[in-house]
């Protein structure tokens, strides 16, 4: 009976910790030099081609630039605060691609050398998931 109990406890431990889905923090690459985002509400969106990215920006971009991003094997994640106060920037804490959506955890912060604007872009491995912004 003692052996059965020990085996049962070991089996339950393996099942509980071995098969639970844990959030996977990934390394992500920031992309600079793309159009500013001028949307009134905060949010996040993923693009998989230049046409969708360009049409999303129509009427939202203050500055006209020739954006260049390699979409082959990559997705472009845009994250923005909306209409921030003067000197307010977005600071991204994590990007989690392990669930049904890409969860971006971020917070409003004072602008620094690292966080310089109310919007930011990241290069991600290609995905068809929707993005979700979680503001702290």
Buried (B, 14 or more C-beta within 10 A) or exposed (E): EEEEEEEEEEEEEEEEEEEEEEEEEBEBEEBEEBBBBBBEEBBBBBBBEBEBBEEBBEEEBEEEEEBEBEBEEBBBBBBBBBEBEEEBBBBBEBBBBEEEBBBBBBBBBEBEEEBEBBBBBBBBEEBEBEBBBEEE
